[in-house]
Structures are given as structure tokens and as C-alpha cells.
């Protein structure tokens, strides 16, 4: 039944995208191509995330160009390396604009990418971050900046919805307070969780040993129903391993940064029992959405590796949304693309659903991912965080 | 309460013994060259990759560890020979900058070869599974970490204090020119010190990666910083100084993680550096170190 409803919904969403294509006026392809400037970190500490996001977007562009581009106008990409340096982001963006970029795809992180989006806003062109989840970013820049990943708030709400559905009443919270992403996520989770937060533990970003935290959880015994582990891989791999080795088999609820093919190897299949995390979509395991499976296949063929992290999906999905808006707008005019993006509703994307846009960030579905007895990633369920 | 306190001590000594080993490796090179080798963490990272790569071709765990030890020692000797020996008479600041350069170069090569994604480093489950002794949880790895640090400490102490080569190291550390006049060859001493430092790094890497299970190219900073803090706490110029510093740091972290309130837990690193500053003010040579004259 659920599958049928989902299939129907997907059909409606794809029809919506298709209708956009069909009803679009012919594209104003003045320069012979739509020039997208990609100002992203190709080197430095953030490159691990930004490169995968960019690759997802590039595969979408490749597919769009294979089908003749946007209204017959091909997409051309010019790239600049922000070197993971917030100060460089603006400079790189300005260089790309000077080279003829008609809209910009910017880094997946507010702090690292805000300069690039401000440069685009100042130049009157649209900037778009496929994989950013901060709602503050769009407000900080202005009307021509969009972020396309599931927001931190919706991720936190989705975590709470799932925890409430599971009937967990007493949660032990572990948070890496070094990043705003984790503290903001935890706040939303806390605000929406129906049960009680038994204790909150903060772990250092450079921690390599969690014995003290594990001892505290162990001491609480059956006063805890589940652990809310709000850190990122590889830290979470080490944490879960040490927790399970200490004989604590409580359910664990995490976030999208758990996503890594190395996690089952680090933790072991048995220890991953009752481990769940909330993500924007599912790409890590089997029985994938056919479009996601195709994305993974293309990624592996083009880059010689399985997608290194979760950003492949928002990169790909974000570019599809942008392409749809370009079709509807019929030009690269920032105001027209902004209006076209904002009008998108109930769009079924590969692996996720965009319900609507709110203040230029999306309201979209979340996916709960868990593990089977062999330690393989499995999709548990979709969650509507609204 | 008694069990909880014992658990804090066991946890603290366990991680502290790893810090002690890290600090020993760093301190050894300092004793001869008079500078803190910030590329020391890179040795640990590359040791992790040696285990991961050997494992990926299906080698048994014991062989991966053997390969890792050999590789780490060779890399450490190469580091000493090609990066530091040419500057053996240079001021410490030059050597310090060189060590930063070596660390960055090794990190860049690791990113180029292995990519940014963390890689799995295997650990036999028996090492990390813990047993309860009178309510206190302890794993084989924790016992091993403590045991290995004692073995390394005793071995280094014997080497430095009881062997001719140890006398040569101490002579070269005390006065390189006078040692040369006595027939000691500082360049040779330097390479052997780097080799020993490599062995210690390999021991650390075994414990470190068995605990965390992954390696990534940017993971070099944490072990270097921990070693540096331990060395400053314990003091330079002796074998026992870094060991005491490492154990103190481990215990300090364990106590903080166990008893700080939630709001203060985020500032654990700040507390650790605060302790370093306090020690530097009250006892600049460290808790168990001796005054080291750097000017040559």
C-alpha cells in the first residue's frame, strides 16, 4: 500500500518536473550556453565534502546535457577552488563572475561559502548551495541565494519524530559542541522530543577515547532507553565500538554524518544492531531508488570510487531542482529563477521529496537508515518532519 | 562511588599510557636535536595507512602489524636522514619550521594517495572487548597499553643509561661538538634516535588505531598536540618526564570528562592547555623534567 502511494506521489512529482519542462518558454541562450560558476573547495579541509557535492551536481549536469540541455541550451561549468578558506570564497566567486558565470554554485557550508554567495548577490546573479543545511545563510545574503539540503531544523525534527515513534522515553545525549551543526541539531531534537533527556554529555572534537562517556552511560543502566549520538564519522565509529565493547547495547540515534561505507567495518555488524541515523536520502545500500542507483553507478564509473560521503545526493538533487527552475524561468535572470524555485512544490526527487520552499530553504522529507544483521545499510522508513 | 572512582583512574591511566608513549617518541628527538618534531603525528598516520593497506590485500593481523613496524621505522629514519640531518647544526627554529614542512608534505602525499575519506584500520575484537573486574570495566587493549608503555619506558631507560650508545646519545645531546671530539658521530646518533623514535611511534600506532579504528590524512594533529602537552607537563630532558606528563594528561582528561558539568565539558581542551600554562608558570621545567639549555 505504502509503495503504491509512494509510486503515485513520485509520478506526480516527476510529472511536475516534466510539466515544467513542457510548459517552459524557449530558453534565452544568448551566449550559446548557460555558464554555471562552481566556487567550491577542491582542496583543504572542507574539500572532502565539497568535492562530493560538486561531483553529484556535475553528474546531474552531464545527464541534462545528454538530453539537450535546458530548453536546448547546454550547461557549461567553470570552476574555481576556494581552498576551504572563507576569505578566498568571495575572491574566487568574483573571478568566476568576471569570467562570465551567470549563476554560482557555492560551498556546502555557511561559514566557508557565505563570501561567495554575497559576491553573487552583489553582482545580481543567483547563488545556490546544493548541500548546505543552515537556514541562517539565506537570510544573511538576500533574495538571490538558496540552500537546497534538508535543513538542520527539519533533520532535528525528523530525529525526534522517529524517537517518539520508537517509544523511547529517556534519552542520553552526546554532542560534539565544536560545530554549530551539532548544537543546532540537538536543540531542535530536544525541542521536539516527547520524552526526557536524562543527561547531556559533551565530547571534544579531538577526542579519541570515550571511556569516560561510556562509563557514565553504563552507570545509568536501565534508566536510559537510547543514546542520541550527535557527532560525525569517524568519531561515531570509535564511540559506538567502545560503547558496545563495554556491553552497552542501547539503541543509538544519529545524524546524516554517520554515512560512511567504512562505518560497518569499524564497528562490526553485530554492534550496529539498533543503530539508526537520519539523512536526506538513501544511497549506501541495496534496493535503491533506480535514479539513485544510476547516480551511484555513474559516480563509480566517472570517479573510480563509491561516493565518499552523503553530499553526493544533495549535490545531485539540488542541481535537478535548479535545472527545473531554469527551465521555468527561461533565462538566467536571478529574480526569475528565484521565483521559479520558490514555486516548486511536492517534487519527488531521486531519494527524497521536496514539499515546498520556505524563505529560500527547502522543506523536505528525511530518511531513517539502519543496518541489517550483516551490517549492510538498509532504509528503515521515510519521515515527514512537518 | 568507589567503583566509579576506580573506573576513572583505569580509564585515565589507559589513555594516559598512550600519551606517555607519544610523548616519549617526541622527547627522544628533542633530547638530541633540541626541537619539537611536529611531524611526529605524521608517522602515526602513515603507520595507520600501513596497517590499512596491508589488511586490504588480505594479510593476517599479525603481519599487518609487522609490516607497519618496519614501515614506520624506515619512514622515521628517512625523515631524520633527508629532512633533519642536513640541518643538524641549524638553530632550533629552522628545525621547527622544517618539521612543519615535513608534516604538511606527508599530509599532502597521504591526501593524494589515499584521498580524504577515513579508512578502516582493523582491530581484533578480542582486544577491545572489556571484562568487569569487581565492577571496574577493563579491556585487553587497556592492559596492553599500560604494559607496553612500561616495557618501552624500561627499555629506553636501560638503553640511555646502561649502554655505550645511550652514553653517545646523552653526550651528543649535552654538547654535540665536545661529543664529536670524543669520537661520537652526531649524524649517526641522530639516525639511530630517529629509528628508536620510529619504533616508539609504531607501538603508539598499534594502540592508537586499535582504539579508534580509522585513519585519515588529517589525523596527525591530535597525537602531536597530545604528545606536546604531555611533554610540557612532564618536562624534557629525562625519560620519566614525558611518561609522567602523559599519565597526568590522561588522568586529567578522564577526571574532567567524568565530573565536569555539561556546560563546561565543551572546554576540556581549554582546561588541558590551562593546566599547561599553570605548570609552565609554577614549574617551567615540567613536573619531572630538568632544566634544558637550548643555546648552543
HADDOCK unambig.tbl for C-alpha pairs under 7 A between the chains (distance, minus, plus):
assign (segid A and resid 48 and name CA) (segid B and resid 116 and name CA) 5.57 0.50 0.50
assign (segid A and resid 48 and name CA) (segid B and resid 117 and name CA) 6.86 0.50 0.50
assign (segid A and resid 177 and name CA) (segid B and resid 266 and name CA) 6.06 0.50 0.50
assign (segid A and resid 200 and name CA) (segid B and resid 262 and name CA) 6.19 0.50 0.50
assign (segid A and resid 201 and name CA) (segid B and resid 262 and name CA) 5.84 0.50 0.50
assign (segid A and resid 202 and name CA) (segid B and resid 262 and name CA) 6.34 0.50 0.50
assign (segid A and resid 202 and name CA) (segid B and resid 265 and name CA) 5.40 0.50 0.50
assign (segid A and resid 202 and name CA) (segid B and resid 266 and name CA) 5.68 0.50 0.50
assign (segid A and resid 203 and name CA) (segid B and resid 266 and name CA) 6.69 0.50 0.50
assign (segid A and resid 204 and name CA) (segid B and resid 266 and name CA) 6.29 0.50 0.50
assign (segid A and resid 204 and name CA) (segid B and resid 268 and name CA) 6.87 0.50 0.50
assign (segid A and resid 206 and name CA) (segid B and resid 222 and name CA) 6.16 0.50 0.50
assign (segid A and resid 208 and name CA) (segid B and resid 212 and name CA) 6.21 0.50 0.50
assign (segid A and resid 211 and name CA) (segid B and resid 11 and name CA) 5.96 0.50 0.50
assign (segid A and resid 212 and name CA) (segid B and resid 8 and name CA) 6.74 0.50 0.50
assign (segid A and resid 212 and name CA) (segid B and resid 11 and name CA) 6.73 0.50 0.50
assign (segid A and resid 212 and name CA) (segid B and resid 254 and name CA) 5.93 0.50 0.50
assign (segid A and resid 212 and name CA) (segid B and resid 257 and name CA) 5.88 0.50 0.50
assign (segid A and resid 212 and name CA) (segid B and resid 258 and name CA) 5.68 0.50 0.50
assign (segid A and resid 213 and name CA) (segid B and resid 257 and name CA) 6.92 0.50 0.50
assign (segid A and resid 234 and name CA) (segid B and resid 118 and name CA) 6.73 0.50 0.50
assign (segid A and resid 234 and name CA) (segid B and resid 214 and name CA) 6.68 0.50 0.50
assign (segid A and resid 238 and name CA) (segid B and resid 212 and name CA) 4.92 0.50 0.50
assign (segid A and resid 238 and name CA) (segid B and resid 213 and name CA) 6.42 0.50 0.50
assign (segid A and resid 245 and name CA) (segid B and resid 128 and name CA) 6.16 0.50 0.50
assign (segid A and resid 245 and name CA) (segid B and resid 129 and name CA) 4.54 0.50 0.50
assign (segid A and resid 245 and name CA) (segid B and resid 130 and name CA) 5.85 0.50 0.50
assign (segid A and resid 246 and name CA) (segid B and resid 129 and name CA) 6.72 0.50 0.50
assign (segid A and resid 246 and name CA) (segid B and resid 130 and name CA) 5.60 0.50 0.50
assign (segid A and resid 262 and name CA) (segid B and resid 119 and name CA) 6.51 0.50 0.50
assign (segid A and resid 262 and name CA) (segid B and resid 120 and name CA) 5.87 0.50 0.50
assign (segid A and resid 265 and name CA) (segid B and resid 120 and name CA) 6.45 0.50 0.50
assign (segid A and resid 266 and name CA) (segid B and resid 120 and name CA) 5.89 0.50 0.50
assign (segid A and resid 266 and name CA) (segid B and resid 213 and name CA) 5.57 0.50 0.50
assign (segid A and resid 266 and name CA) (segid B and resid 214 and name CA) 7.00 0.50 0.50
assign (segid A and resid 308 and name CA) (segid B and resid 117 and name CA) 6.38 0.50 0.50
